[in-house]
Amino acid sequence: DYLRYLDDLKTNNVKYAVLRNNSLQSISSKDIKAGDIIKIEERESIPADVLLLSTDSPEAICFIETSRLDG
């Protein structure tokens, strides 16, 4: 449990680019709120349940690896 706690601390403090006040701001994942728009770069982990709004892929394709999900 302690190792999981340490991993959660690390994960909750990862910074993401979040659109707030019409500009991208660096926000800890623990401070992301429902309705926030997050810019996720290639190979970056996804901090929460998200709805994909767009991709810069010419084919409009996005691949998401789910190997770290619990249950």
Predicted model as a PDB file, atoms N, CA, C, CB and O in Angstrom, pLDDT in the B-factor column:
MODEL        1                                                                  
ATOM      1  N   ASP A   1       0.806  -1.190   0.000  1.00 87.00           N  
ATOM      2  CA  ASP A   1       0.000   0.000   0.000  1.00 87.00           C  
ATOM      3  C   ASP A   1       0.857   1.265   0.000  1.00 87.00           C  
ATOM      4  CB  ASP A   1      -0.921  -0.008   1.189  1.00 87.00           C  
ATOM      5  O   ASP A   1       0.508   2.260  -0.636  1.00 87.00           O  
ATOM      6  N   TYR A   2       1.973   1.220   0.713  1.00 93.00           N  
ATOM      7  CA  TYR A   2       2.838   2.393   0.791  1.00 93.00           C  
ATOM      8  C   TYR A   2       3.427   2.733  -0.570  1.00 93.00           C  
ATOM      9  CB  TYR A   2       3.957   2.163   1.803  1.00 93.00           C  
ATOM     10  O   TYR A   2       3.503   3.902  -0.947  1.00 93.00           O  
ATOM     11  N   LEU A   3       3.844   1.702  -1.307  1.00 91.00           N  
ATOM     12  CA  LEU A   3       4.398   1.946  -2.646  1.00 91.00           C  
ATOM     13  C   LEU A   3       3.344   2.532  -3.567  1.00 91.00           C  
ATOM     14  CB  LEU A   3       4.957   0.647  -3.247  1.00 91.00           C  
ATOM     15  O   LEU A   3       3.643   3.407  -4.379  1.00 91.00           O  
ATOM     16  N   ARG A   4       2.118   2.057  -3.446  1.00 87.00           N  
ATOM     17  CA  ARG A   4       1.013   2.611  -4.240  1.00 87.00           C  
ATOM     18  C   ARG A   4       0.783   4.080  -3.882  1.00 87.00           C  
ATOM     19  CB  ARG A   4      -0.286   1.794  -4.011  1.00 87.00           C  
ATOM     20  O   ARG A   4       0.543   4.912  -4.757  1.00 87.00           O  
ATOM     21  N   TYR A   5       0.861   4.387  -2.583  1.00 91.00           N  
ATOM     22  CA  TYR A   5       0.720   5.759  -2.096  1.00 91.00           C  
ATOM     23  C   TYR A   5       1.787   6.664  -2.725  1.00 91.00           C  
ATOM     24  CB  TYR A   5       0.823   5.799  -0.551  1.00 91.00           C  
ATOM     25  O   TYR A   5       1.476   7.759  -3.193  1.00 91.00           O  
ATOM     26  N   LEU A   6       3.045   6.203  -2.736  1.00 92.00           N  
ATOM     27  CA  LEU A   6       4.128   6.995  -3.326  1.00 92.00           C  
ATOM     28  C   LEU A   6       3.917   7.200  -4.824  1.00 92.00           C  
ATOM     29  CB  LEU A   6       5.477   6.315  -3.079  1.00 92.00           C  
ATOM     30  O   LEU A   6       4.166   8.284  -5.353  1.00 92.00           O  
ATOM     31  N   ASP A   7       3.454   6.145  -5.504  1.00 87.00           N  
ATOM     32  CA  ASP A   7       3.174   6.254  -6.936  1.00 87.00           C  
ATOM     33  C   ASP A   7       2.043   7.249  -7.188  1.00 87.00           C  
ATOM     34  CB  ASP A   7       2.813   4.875  -7.523  1.00 87.00           C  
ATOM     35  O   ASP A   7       2.103   8.027  -8.139  1.00 87.00           O  
ATOM     36  N   ASP A   8       1.014   7.228  -6.342  1.00 87.00           N  
ATOM     37  CA  ASP A   8      -0.100   8.174  -6.478  1.00 87.00           C  
ATOM     38  C   ASP A   8       0.370   9.614  -6.271  1.00 87.00           C  
ATOM     39  CB  ASP A   8      -1.217   7.836  -5.473  1.00 87.00           C  
ATOM     40  O   ASP A   8      -0.067  10.513  -6.990  1.00 87.00           O  
ATOM     41  N   LEU A   9       1.250   9.844  -5.300  1.00 90.00           N  
ATOM     42  CA  LEU A   9       1.789  11.196  -5.077  1.00 90.00           C  
ATOM     43  C   LEU A   9       2.500  11.707  -6.324  1.00 90.00           C  
ATOM     44  CB  LEU A   9       2.760  11.204  -3.876  1.00 90.00           C  
ATOM     45  O   LEU A   9       2.314  12.850  -6.740  1.00 90.00           O  
ATOM     46  N   LYS A  10       3.315  10.840  -6.909  1.00 89.00           N  
ATOM     47  CA  LYS A  10       4.049  11.218  -8.116  1.00 89.00           C  
ATOM     48  C   LYS A  10       3.086  11.508  -9.263  1.00 89.00           C  
ATOM     49  CB  LYS A  10       5.034  10.107  -8.518  1.00 89.00           C  
ATOM     50  O   LYS A  10       3.220  12.520  -9.951  1.00 89.00           O  
ATOM     51  N   THR A  11       2.122  10.623  -9.464  1.00 86.00           N  
ATOM     52  CA  THR A  11       1.153  10.769 -10.551  1.00 86.00           C  
ATOM     53  C   THR A  11       0.306  12.026 -10.384  1.00 86.00           C  
ATOM     54  CB  THR A  11       0.250   9.542 -10.622  1.00 86.00           C  
ATOM     55  O   THR A  11       0.029  12.717 -11.364  1.00 86.00           O  
ATOM     56  N   ASN A  12      -0.106  12.327  -9.163  1.00 89.00           N  
ATOM     57  CA  ASN A  12      -0.971  13.481  -8.914  1.00 89.00           C  
ATOM     58  C   ASN A  12      -0.272  14.815  -9.102  1.00 89.00           C  
ATOM     59  CB  ASN A  12      -1.520  13.408  -7.526  1.00 89.00           C  
ATOM     60  O   ASN A  12      -0.933  15.852  -9.167  1.00 89.00           O  
ATOM     61  N   ASN A  13       1.049  14.812  -9.191  1.00 92.00           N  
ATOM     62  CA  ASN A  13       1.787  16.061  -9.337  1.00 92.00           C  
ATOM     63  C   ASN A  13       2.401  16.247 -10.720  1.00 92.00           C  
ATOM     64  CB  ASN A  13       2.865  16.128  -8.304  1.00 92.00           C  
ATOM     65  O   ASN A  13       3.166  17.187 -10.937  1.00 92.00           O  
ATOM     66  N   VAL A  14       2.072  15.358 -11.660  1.00 91.00           N  
ATOM     67  CA  VAL A  14       2.531  15.516 -13.034  1.00 91.00           C  
ATOM     68  C   VAL A  14       1.850  16.749 -13.626  1.00 91.00           C  
ATOM     69  CB  VAL A  14       2.228  14.236 -13.886  1.00 91.00           C  
ATOM     70  O   VAL A  14       0.653  16.954 -13.427  1.00 91.00           O  
ATOM     71  N   LYS A  15       2.603  17.562 -14.349  1.00 94.00           N  
ATOM     72  CA  LYS A  15       2.066  18.792 -14.934  1.00 94.00           C  
ATOM     73  C   LYS A  15       1.496  18.521 -16.325  1.00 94.00           C  
ATOM     74  CB  LYS A  15       3.158  19.878 -15.008  1.00 94.00           C  
ATOM     75  O   LYS A  15       2.064  17.761 -17.109  1.00 94.00           O  
ATOM     76  N   TYR A  16       0.356  19.163 -16.613  1.00 94.00           N  
ATOM     77  CA  TYR A  16      -0.295  19.081 -17.920  1.00 94.00           C  
ATOM     78  C   TYR A  16      -0.649  20.481 -18.386  1.00 94.00           C  
ATOM     79  CB  TYR A  16      -1.561  18.186 -17.862  1.00 94.00           C  
ATOM     80  O   TYR A  16      -0.851  21.385 -17.575  1.00 94.00           O  
ATOM     81  N   ALA A  17      -0.723  20.652 -19.691  1.00 96.00           N  
ATOM     82  CA  ALA A  17      -1.139  21.930 -20.273  1.00 96.00           C  
ATOM     83  C   ALA A  17      -2.662  21.960 -20.305  1.00 96.00           C  
ATOM     84  CB  ALA A  17      -0.539  22.131 -21.714  1.00 96.00           C  
ATOM     85  O   ALA A  17      -3.294  21.175 -21.011  1.00 96.00           O  
ATOM     86  N   VAL A  18      -3.247  22.882 -19.527  1.00 96.00           N  
ATOM     87  CA  VAL A  18      -4.696  22.996 -19.409  1.00 96.00           C  
ATOM     88  C   VAL A  18      -5.107  24.388 -19.866  1.00 96.00           C  
ATOM     89  CB  VAL A  18      -5.171  22.722 -17.946  1.00 96.00           C  
ATOM     90  O   VAL A  18      -4.483  25.383 -19.500  1.00 96.00           O  
ATOM     91  N   LEU A  19      -6.167  24.448 -20.672  1.00 96.00           N  
ATOM     92  CA  LEU A  19      -6.670  25.733 -21.158  1.00 96.00           C  
ATOM     93  C   LEU A  19      -7.503  26.392 -20.065  1.00 96.00           C  
ATOM     94  CB  LEU A  19      -7.511  25.550 -22.455  1.00 96.00           C  
ATOM     95  O   LEU A  19      -8.580  25.916 -19.705  1.00 96.00           O  
ATOM     96  N   ARG A  20      -6.976  27.498 -19.548  1.00 93.00           N  
ATOM     97  CA  ARG A  20      -7.690  28.287 -18.534  1.00 93.00           C  
ATOM     98  C   ARG A  20      -7.468  29.758 -18.838  1.00 93.00           C  
ATOM     99  CB  ARG A  20      -7.208  27.935 -17.080  1.00 93.00           C  
ATOM    100  O   ARG A  20      -6.352  30.175 -19.148  1.00 93.00           O  
ATOM    101  N   ASN A  21      -8.525  30.536 -18.748  1.00 92.00           N  
ATOM    102  CA  ASN A  21      -8.452  31.978 -19.025  1.00 92.00           C  
ATOM    103  C   ASN A  21      -7.858  32.261 -20.404  1.00 92.00           C  
ATOM    104  CB  ASN A  21      -7.616  32.681 -17.949  1.00 92.00           C  
ATOM    105  O   ASN A  21      -7.049  33.174 -20.567  1.00 92.00           O  
ATOM    106  N   ASN A  22      -8.271  31.465 -21.395  1.00 94.00           N  
ATOM    107  CA  ASN A  22      -7.853  31.625 -22.798  1.00 94.00           C  
ATOM    108  C   ASN A  22      -6.360  31.449 -23.028  1.00 94.00           C  
ATOM    109  CB  ASN A  22      -8.258  32.975 -23.288  1.00 94.00           C  
ATOM    110  O   ASN A  22      -5.832  31.951 -24.020  1.00 94.00           O  
ATOM    111  N   SER A  23      -5.663  30.744 -22.130  1.00 96.00           N  
ATOM    112  CA  SER A  23      -4.251  30.438 -22.347  1.00 96.00           C  
ATOM    113  C   SER A  23      -3.941  29.071 -21.734  1.00 96.00           C  
ATOM    114  CB  SER A  23      -3.333  31.546 -21.731  1.00 96.00           C  
ATOM    115  O   SER A  23      -4.627  28.611 -20.820  1.00 96.00           O  
ATOM    116  N   LEU A  24      -2.894  28.437 -22.258  1.00 96.00           N  
ATOM    117  CA  LEU A  24      -2.477  27.151 -21.709  1.00 96.00           C  
ATOM    118  C   LEU A  24      -1.660  27.401 -20.451  1.00 96.00           C  
ATOM    119  CB  LEU A  24      -1.658  26.331 -22.750  1.00 96.00           C  
ATOM    120  O   LEU A  24      -0.704  28.176 -20.459  1.00 96.00           O  
ATOM    121  N   GLN A  25      -2.047  26.739 -19.376  1.00 97.00           N  
ATOM    122  CA  GLN A  25      -1.345  26.868 -18.107  1.00 97.00           C  
ATOM    123  C   GLN A  25      -0.883  25.492 -17.656  1.00 97.00           C  
ATOM    124  CB  GLN A  25      -2.247  27.529 -17.032  1.00 97.00           C  
ATOM    125  O   GLN A  25      -1.563  24.494 -17.893  1.00 97.00           O  
ATOM    126  N   SER A  26       0.262  25.441 -17.013  1.00 96.00           N  
ATOM    127  CA  SER A  26       0.788  24.193 -16.478  1.00 96.00           C  
ATOM    128  C   SER A  26       0.106  23.910 -15.143  1.00 96.00           C  
ATOM    129  CB  SER A  26       2.338  24.258 -16.313  1.00 96.00           C  
ATOM    130  O   SER A  26       0.263  24.663 -14.181  1.00 96.00           O  
ATOM    131  N   ILE A  27      -0.659  22.808 -15.095  1.00 94.00           N  
ATOM    132  CA  ILE A  27      -1.475  22.467 -13.931  1.00 94.00           C  
ATOM    133  C   ILE A  27      -1.119  21.047 -13.487  1.00 94.00           C  
ATOM    134  CB  ILE A  27      -3.005  22.589 -14.255  1.00 94.00           C  
ATOM    135  O   ILE A  27      -0.947  20.162 -14.325  1.00 94.00           O  
ATOM    136  N   SER A  28      -1.010  20.829 -12.184  1.00 94.00           N  
ATOM    137  CA  SER A  28      -0.815  19.472 -11.663  1.00 94.00           C  
ATOM    138  C   SER A  28      -2.055  18.643 -11.962  1.00 94.00           C  
ATOM    139  CB  SER A  28      -0.522  19.491 -10.132  1.00 94.00           C  
ATOM    140  O   SER A  28      -3.173  19.157 -11.954  1.00 94.00           O  
ATOM    141  N   SER A  29      -1.848  17.364 -12.224  1.00 91.00           N  
ATOM    142  CA  SER A  29      -2.989  16.506 -12.564  1.00 91.00           C  
ATOM    143  C   SER A  29      -4.027  16.476 -11.445  1.00 91.00           C  
ATOM    144  CB  SER A  29      -2.511  15.085 -12.863  1.00 91.00           C  
ATOM    145  O   SER A  29      -5.214  16.299 -11.717  1.00 91.00           O  
ATOM    146  N   LYS A  30      -3.604  16.645 -10.198  1.00 92.00           N  
ATOM    147  CA  LYS A  30      -4.565  16.636  -9.092  1.00 92.00           C  
ATOM    148  C   LYS A  30      -5.497  17.844  -9.123  1.00 92.00           C  
ATOM    149  CB  LYS A  30      -3.829  16.597  -7.765  1.00 92.00           C  
ATOM    150  O   LYS A  30      -6.549  17.826  -8.484  1.00 92.00           O  
ATOM    151  N   ASP A  31      -5.124  18.900  -9.862  1.00 94.00           N  
ATOM    152  CA  ASP A  31      -5.934  20.115  -9.929  1.00 94.00           C  
ATOM    153  C   ASP A  31      -6.779  20.214 -11.192  1.00 94.00           C  
ATOM    154  CB  ASP A  31      -5.045  21.316  -9.836  1.00 94.00           C  
ATOM    155  O   ASP A  31      -7.438  21.231 -11.414  1.00 94.00           O  
ATOM    156  N   ILE A  32      -6.771  19.171 -12.025  1.00 93.00           N  
ATOM    157  CA  ILE A  32      -7.612  19.148 -13.220  1.00 93.00           C  
ATOM    158  C   ILE A  32      -9.051  18.916 -12.786  1.00 93.00           C  
ATOM    159  CB  ILE A  32      -7.143  18.047 -14.229  1.00 93.00           C  
ATOM    160  O   ILE A  32      -9.332  18.047 -11.960  1.00 93.00           O  
ATOM    161  N   LYS A  33      -9.943  19.691 -13.345  1.00 92.00           N  
ATOM    162  CA  LYS A  33     -11.358  19.611 -12.968  1.00 92.00           C  
ATOM    163  C   LYS A  33     -12.203  19.169 -14.169  1.00 92.00           C  
ATOM    164  CB  LYS A  33     -11.858  20.980 -12.430  1.00 92.00           C  
ATOM    165  O   LYS A  33     -11.794  19.319 -15.320  1.00 92.00           O  
ATOM    166  N   ALA A  34     -13.364  18.634 -13.884  1.00 91.00           N  
ATOM    167  CA  ALA A  34     -14.295  18.243 -14.943  1.00 91.00           C  
ATOM    168  C   ALA A  34     -14.573  19.450 -15.825  1.00 91.00           C  
ATOM    169  CB  ALA A  34     -15.619  17.675 -14.350  1.00 91.00           C  
ATOM    170  O   ALA A  34     -14.863  20.535 -15.323  1.00 91.00           O  
ATOM    171  N   GLY A  35     -14.486  19.267 -17.130  1.00 91.00           N  
ATOM    172  CA  GLY A  35     -14.722  20.356 -18.077  1.00 91.00           C  
ATOM    173  C   GLY A  35     -13.463  21.035 -18.551  1.00 91.00           C  
ATOM    174  O   GLY A  35     -13.511  21.805 -19.510  1.00 91.00           O  
ATOM    175  N   ASP A  36     -12.317  20.774 -17.903  1.00 94.00           N  
ATOM    176  CA  ASP A  36     -11.051  21.362 -18.363  1.00 94.00           C  
ATOM    177  C   ASP A  36     -10.672  20.792 -19.719  1.00 94.00           C  
ATOM    178  CB  ASP A  36      -9.919  21.105 -17.340  1.00 94.00           C  
ATOM    179  O   ASP A  36     -10.936  19.627 -20.016  1.00 94.00           O  
ATOM    180  N   ILE A  37     -10.058  21.622 -20.528  1.00 94.00           N  
ATOM    181  CA  ILE A  37      -9.530  21.189 -21.822  1.00 94.00           C  
ATOM    182  C   ILE A  37      -8.032  21.006 -21.651  1.00 94.00           C  
ATOM    183  CB  ILE A  37      -9.860  22.224 -22.971  1.00 94.00           C  
ATOM    184  O   ILE A  37      -7.315  21.939 -21.289  1.00 94.00           O  
ATOM    185  N   ILE A  38      -7.563  19.775 -21.919  1.00 93.00           N  
ATOM    186  CA  ILE A  38      -6.176  19.404 -21.688  1.00 93.00           C  
ATOM    187  C   ILE A  38      -5.502  19.146 -23.028  1.00 93.00           C  
ATOM    188  CB  ILE A  38      -6.078  18.158 -20.768  1.00 93.00           C  
ATOM    189  O   ILE A  38      -6.052  18.449 -23.881  1.00 93.00           O  
ATOM    190  N   LYS A  39      -4.318  19.704 -23.211  1.00 94.00           N  
ATOM    191  CA  LYS A  39      -3.532  19.408 -24.412  1.00 94.00           C  
ATOM    192  C   LYS A  39      -2.585  18.271 -24.064  1.00 94.00           C  
ATOM    193  CB  LYS A  39      -2.741  20.677 -24.924  1.00 94.00           C  
ATOM    194  O   LYS A  39      -1.704  18.427 -23.219  1.00 94.00           O  
ATOM    195  N   ILE A  40      -2.765  17.133 -24.712  1.00 90.00           N  
ATOM    196  CA  ILE A  40      -1.959  15.951 -24.459  1.00 90.00           C  
ATOM    197  C   ILE A  40      -1.060  15.717 -25.663  1.00 90.00           C  
ATOM    198  CB  ILE A  40      -2.850  14.708 -24.174  1.00 90.00           C  
ATOM    199  O   ILE A  40      -1.537  15.579 -26.789  1.00 90.00           O  
ATOM    200  N   GLU A  41       0.242  15.674 -25.417  1.00 88.00           N  
ATOM    201  CA  GLU A  41       1.225  15.458 -26.474  1.00 88.00           C  
ATOM    202  C   GLU A  41       1.438  13.962 -26.712  1.00 88.00           C  
ATOM    203  CB  GLU A  41       2.559  16.139 -26.117  1.00 88.00           C  
ATOM    204  O   GLU A  41       1.056  13.128 -25.891  1.00 88.00           O  
ATOM    205  N   GLU A  42       2.049  13.645 -27.839  1.00 85.00           N  
ATOM    206  CA  GLU A  42       2.350  12.261 -28.178  1.00 85.00           C  
ATOM    207  C   GLU A  42       3.199  11.623 -27.090  1.00 85.00           C  
ATOM    208  CB  GLU A  42       3.065  12.180 -29.532  1.00 85.00           C  
ATOM    209  O   GLU A  42       4.151  12.227 -26.595  1.00 85.00           O  
ATOM    210  N   ARG A  43       2.849  10.405 -26.726  1.00 84.00           N  
ATOM    211  CA  ARG A  43       3.536   9.603 -25.708  1.00 84.00           C  
ATOM    212  C   ARG A  43       3.353  10.112 -24.284  1.00 84.00           C  
ATOM    213  CB  ARG A  43       4.993   9.552 -26.019  1.00 84.00           C  
ATOM    214  O   ARG A  43       3.999   9.608 -23.365  1.00 84.00           O  
ATOM    215  N   GLU A  44       2.492  11.092 -24.086  1.00 87.00           N  
ATOM    216  CA  GLU A  44       2.212  11.604 -22.752  1.00 87.00           C  
ATOM    217  C   GLU A  44       1.078  10.781 -22.153  1.00 87.00           C  
ATOM    218  CB  GLU A  44       1.847  13.123 -22.791  1.00 87.00           C  
ATOM    219  O   GLU A  44       0.134  10.424 -22.857  1.00 87.00           O  
ATOM    220  N   SER A  45       1.163  10.479 -20.871  1.00 85.00           N  
ATOM    221  CA  SER A  45       0.078   9.715 -20.250  1.00 85.00           C  
ATOM    222  C   SER A  45      -1.153  10.600 -20.086  1.00 85.00           C  
ATOM    223  CB  SER A  45       0.521   9.144 -18.879  1.00 85.00           C  
ATOM    224  O   SER A  45      -1.050  11.824 -20.004  1.00 85.00           O  
ATOM    225  N   ILE A  46      -2.306   9.964 -20.041  1.00 84.00           N  
ATOM    226  CA  ILE A  46      -3.572  10.690 -19.921  1.00 84.00           C  
ATOM    227  C   ILE A  46      -3.933  10.741 -18.439  1.00 84.00           C  
ATOM    228  CB  ILE A  46      -4.718  10.005 -20.769  1.00 84.00           C  
ATOM    229  O   ILE A  46      -3.987   9.699 -17.786  1.00 84.00           O  
ATOM    230  N   PRO A  47      -4.183  11.934 -17.893  1.00 76.00           N  
ATOM    231  CA  PRO A  47      -4.339  12.081 -16.452  1.00 76.00           C  
ATOM    232  C   PRO A  47      -5.688  11.675 -15.876  1.00 76.00           C  
ATOM    233  CB  PRO A  47      -4.090  13.464 -16.096  1.00 76.00           C  
ATOM    234  O   PRO A  47      -5.793  11.505 -14.662  1.00 76.00           O  
ATOM    235  N   ALA A  48      -6.712  11.514 -16.684  1.00 71.00           N  
ATOM    236  CA  ALA A  48      -8.057  11.266 -16.157  1.00 71.00           C  
ATOM    237  C   ALA A  48      -8.933  10.729 -17.278  1.00 71.00           C  
ATOM    238  CB  ALA A  48      -8.674  12.564 -15.545  1.00 71.00           C  
ATOM    239  O   ALA A  48      -8.471  10.552 -18.405  1.00 71.00           O  
ATOM    240  N   ASP A  49     -10.184  10.474 -16.970  1.00 81.00           N  
ATOM    241  CA  ASP A  49     -11.138  10.123 -18.024  1.00 81.00           C  
ATOM    242  C   ASP A  49     -11.272  11.341 -18.927  1.00 81.00           C  
ATOM    243  CB  ASP A  49     -12.540   9.685 -17.431  1.00 81.00           C  
ATOM    244  O   ASP A  49     -11.516  12.448 -18.448  1.00 81.00           O  
ATOM    245  N   VAL A  50     -11.115  11.144 -20.210  1.00 86.00           N  
ATOM    246  CA  VAL A  50     -11.162  12.269 -21.142  1.00 86.00           C  
ATOM    247  C   VAL A  50     -12.055  11.954 -22.326  1.00 86.00           C  
ATOM    248  CB  VAL A  50      -9.759  12.624 -21.625  1.00 86.00           C  
ATOM    249  O   VAL A  50     -12.333  10.794 -22.629  1.00 86.00           O  
ATOM    250  N   LEU A  51     -12.486  12.986 -22.971  1.00 88.00           N  
ATOM    251  CA  LEU A  51     -13.205  12.908 -24.228  1.00 88.00           C  
ATOM    252  C   LEU A  51     -12.300  13.539 -25.265  1.00 88.00           C  
ATOM    253  CB  LEU A  51     -14.612  13.622 -24.158  1.00 88.00           C  
ATOM    254  O   LEU A  51     -11.950  14.713 -25.147  1.00 88.00           O  
ATOM    255  N   LEU A  52     -11.918  12.787 -26.267  1.00 87.00           N  
ATOM    256  CA  LEU A  52     -11.031  13.289 -27.310  1.00 87.00           C  
ATOM    257  C   LEU A  52     -11.789  14.258 -28.205  1.00 87.00           C  
ATOM    258  CB  LEU A  52     -10.445  12.127 -28.142  1.00 87.00           C  
ATOM    259  O   LEU A  52     -12.792  13.890 -28.816  1.00 87.00           O  
ATOM    260  N   LEU A  53     -11.311  15.493 -28.282  1.00 90.00           N  
ATOM    261  CA  LEU A  53     -11.961  16.502 -29.111  1.00 90.00           C  
ATOM    262  C   LEU A  53     -11.349  16.589 -30.496  1.00 90.00           C  
ATOM    263  CB  LEU A  53     -11.889  17.847 -28.441  1.00 90.00           C  
ATOM    264  O   LEU A  53     -12.054  16.806 -31.481  1.00 90.00           O  
ATOM    265  N   SER A  54     -10.025  16.419 -30.572  1.00 90.00           N  
ATOM    266  CA  SER A  54      -9.372  16.477 -31.882  1.00 90.00           C  
ATOM    267  C   SER A  54      -7.994  15.847 -31.795  1.00 90.00           C  
ATOM    268  CB  SER A  54      -9.268  17.937 -32.388  1.00 90.00           C  
ATOM    269  O   SER A  54      -7.465  15.603 -30.710  1.00 90.00           O  
ATOM    270  N   THR A  55      -7.430  15.591 -32.962  1.00 90.00           N  
ATOM    271  CA  THR A  55      -6.081  15.058 -33.089  1.00 90.00           C  
ATOM    272  C   THR A  55      -5.411  15.745 -34.270  1.00 90.00           C  
ATOM    273  CB  THR A  55      -6.094  13.505 -33.270  1.00 90.00           C  
ATOM    274  O   THR A  55      -6.081  16.194 -35.200  1.00 90.00           O  
ATOM    275  N   ASP A  56      -4.086  15.823 -34.227  1.00 89.00           N  
ATOM    276  CA  ASP A  56      -3.401  16.452 -35.359  1.00 89.00           C  
ATOM    277  C   ASP A  56      -2.991  15.420 -36.414  1.00 89.00           C  
ATOM    278  CB  ASP A  56      -2.167  17.218 -34.869  1.00 89.00           C  
ATOM    279  O   ASP A  56      -2.290  15.752 -37.370  1.00 89.00           O  
ATOM    280  N   SER A  57      -3.425  14.180 -36.240  1.00 87.00           N  
ATOM    281  CA  SER A  57      -3.154  13.124 -37.216  1.00 87.00           C  
ATOM    282  C   SER A  57      -3.939  13.396 -38.495  1.00 87.00           C  
ATOM    283  CB  SER A  57      -3.517  11.729 -36.639  1.00 87.00           C  
ATOM    284  O   SER A  57      -5.133  13.685 -38.428  1.00 87.00           O  
ATOM    285  N   PRO A  58      -3.295  13.311 -39.656  1.00 91.00           N  
ATOM    286  CA  PRO A  58      -4.010  13.532 -40.919  1.00 91.00           C  
ATOM    287  C   PRO A  58      -5.171  12.548 -41.121  1.00 91.00           C  
ATOM    288  CB  PRO A  58      -3.039  13.419 -42.087  1.00 91.00           C  
ATOM    289  O   PRO A  58      -6.152  12.863 -41.794  1.00 91.00           O  
ATOM    290  N   GLU A  59      -5.045  11.361 -40.533  1.00 92.00           N  
ATOM    291  CA  GLU A  59      -6.105  10.353 -40.651  1.00 92.00           C  
ATOM    292  C   GLU A  59      -7.123  10.466 -39.520  1.00 92.00           C  
ATOM    293  CB  GLU A  59      -5.501   8.952 -40.662  1.00 92.00           C  
ATOM    294  O   GLU A  59      -8.067   9.679 -39.464  1.00 92.00           O  
ATOM    295  N   ALA A  60      -6.947  11.428 -38.622  1.00 86.00           N  
ATOM    296  CA  ALA A  60      -7.823  11.626 -37.453  1.00 86.00           C  
ATOM    297  C   ALA A  60      -7.856  10.372 -36.578  1.00 86.00           C  
ATOM    298  CB  ALA A  60      -9.257  11.991 -37.907  1.00 86.00           C  
ATOM    299  O   ALA A  60      -8.918   9.953 -36.117  1.00 86.00           O  
ATOM    300  N   ILE A  61      -6.675   9.778 -36.354  1.00 87.00           N  
ATOM    301  CA  ILE A  61      -6.560   8.557 -35.567  1.00 87.00           C  
ATOM    302  C   ILE A  61      -5.819   8.861 -34.271  1.00 87.00           C  
ATOM    303  CB  ILE A  61      -5.833   7.447 -36.369  1.00 87.00           C  
ATOM    304  O   ILE A  61      -4.875   9.650 -34.254  1.00 87.00           O  
ATOM    305  N   CYS A  62      -6.255   8.228 -33.187  1.00 86.00           N  
ATOM    306  CA  CYS A  62      -5.599   8.357 -31.894  1.00 86.00           C  
ATOM    307  C   CYS A  62      -5.533   6.974 -31.258  1.00 86.00           C  
ATOM    308  CB  CYS A  62      -6.352   9.372 -30.970  1.00 86.00           C  
ATOM    309  O   CYS A  62      -6.554   6.292 -31.168  1.00 86.00           O  
ATOM    310  N   PHE A  63      -4.356   6.549 -30.816  1.00 83.00           N  
ATOM    311  CA  PHE A  63      -4.191   5.276 -30.136  1.00 83.00           C  
ATOM    312  C   PHE A  63      -3.940   5.541 -28.663  1.00 83.00           C  
ATOM    313  CB  PHE A  63      -3.036   4.452 -30.758  1.00 83.00           C  
ATOM    314  O   PHE A  63      -3.099   6.368 -28.312  1.00 83.00           O  
ATOM    315  N   ILE A  64      -4.669   4.841 -27.797  1.00 81.00           N  
ATOM    316  CA  ILE A  64      -4.516   4.994 -26.356  1.00 81.00           C  
ATOM    317  C   ILE A  64      -4.191   3.636 -25.756  1.00 81.00           C  
ATOM    318  CB  ILE A  64      -5.798   5.595 -25.713  1.00 81.00           C  
ATOM    319  O   ILE A  64      -4.952   2.681 -25.904  1.00 81.00           O  
ATOM    320  N   GLU A  65      -3.050   3.561 -25.077  1.00 77.00           N  
ATOM    321  CA  GLU A  65      -2.656   2.334 -24.404  1.00 77.00           C  
ATOM    322  C   GLU A  65      -3.301   2.313 -23.024  1.00 77.00           C  
ATOM    323  CB  GLU A  65      -1.105   2.217 -24.304  1.00 77.00           C  
ATOM    324  O   GLU A  65      -3.227   3.295 -22.285  1.00 77.00           O  
ATOM    325  N   THR A  66      -3.929   1.201 -22.678  1.00 74.00           N  
ATOM    326  CA  THR A  66      -4.670   1.117 -21.421  1.00 74.00           C  
ATOM    327  C   THR A  66      -4.035   0.145 -20.428  1.00 74.00           C  
ATOM    328  CB  THR A  66      -6.097   0.701 -21.693  1.00 74.00           C  
ATOM    329  O   THR A  66      -4.715  -0.323 -19.515  1.00 74.00           O  
ATOM    330  N   SER A  67      -2.759  -0.166 -20.585  1.00 69.00           N  
ATOM    331  CA  SER A  67      -2.129  -1.190 -19.751  1.00 69.00           C  
ATOM    332  C   SER A  67      -1.987  -0.789 -18.288  1.00 69.00           C  
ATOM    333  CB  SER A  67      -0.780  -1.522 -20.300  1.00 69.00           C  
ATOM    334  O   SER A  67      -1.787  -1.667 -17.449  1.00 69.00           O  
ATOM    335  N   ARG A  68      -2.079   0.492 -17.939  1.00 67.00           N  
ATOM    336  CA  ARG A  68      -1.914   0.917 -16.555  1.00 67.00           C  
ATOM    337  C   ARG A  68      -3.242   1.063 -15.805  1.00 67.00           C  
ATOM    338  CB  ARG A  68      -1.170   2.223 -16.517  1.00 67.00           C  
ATOM    339  O   ARG A  68      -3.254   1.481 -14.647  1.00 67.00           O  
ATOM    340  N   LEU A  69      -4.338   0.728 -16.444  1.00 65.00           N  
ATOM    341  CA  LEU A  69      -5.634   0.865 -15.789  1.00 65.00           C  
ATOM    342  C   LEU A  69      -5.817  -0.186 -14.714  1.00 65.00           C  
ATOM    343  CB  LEU A  69      -6.757   0.770 -16.808  1.00 65.00           C  
ATOM    344  O   LEU A  69      -5.399  -1.332 -14.884  1.00 65.00           O  
ATOM    345  N   ASP A  70      -6.437   0.193 -13.612  1.00 62.00           N  
ATOM    346  CA  ASP A  70      -6.771  -0.767 -12.557  1.00 62.00           C  
ATOM    347  C   ASP A  70      -8.121  -1.391 -12.882  1.00 62.00           C  
ATOM    348  CB  ASP A  70      -6.797  -0.082 -11.148  1.00 62.00           C  
ATOM    349  O   ASP A  70      -9.099  -0.680 -13.111  1.00 62.00           O  
ATOM    350  N   GLY A  71      -8.174  -2.710 -12.902  1.00 50.00           N  
ATOM    351  CA  GLY A  71      -9.458  -3.403 -13.119  1.00 50.00           C  
ATOM    352  C   GLY A  71      -9.932  -3.162 -14.454  1.00 50.00           C  
ATOM    353  O   GLY A  71     -10.994  -3.657 -14.831  1.00 50.00           O  
TER     354      GLY A  71                                                      
ENDMDL                                                                          
END                                                                             
